[in-house]
Amino acid sequence: MAGKITFTMIKPSAFSAGYTGKILAKIEEGGFRIVTMKKVCLTREMAGHFYEMHAGKPFYEELTAFMSSGPIVAVVLEKENAVEDFRQYIGATDPAKAAEGTIRKLYGKNMGENAVHGSDSDESAEREAGFFFAFTERS
């Protein structure tokens, strides 16, 4: 059975471009309920821990440098079938290939600076939400 939560981050480039409010409004328009959120400045070490499953891959150093380059907004969302629906709603990782009207098409710059992160499984959503929020903050 699909879970009811997913996790997203508004990435540094979208935050610095002033897209946070527009992205959050778009998320709510898509039927997702914002459970909790906060602005965080990740250190390189924190970004490395969050993306540890990618350690050793060619893009890991660039990814952790980017994610620690400025503030992010961490958000837990709720909706039936949350992970799958949100991944479809945000669009392809590469904004150039994302469907019209998706968050990444509207606000992403390129493959690395694609505006938002979206959990890829129910297990990832729980782990990622737990990285930023205590369980008591997610009700």
Beta strands, then each sheet from edge to edge (+ up, - down):
strand 1: 5-10
strand 2: 33-40
strand 3: 72-78
strand 4: 116-118
sheet 1: 2+ 3- 1+ 4-
end
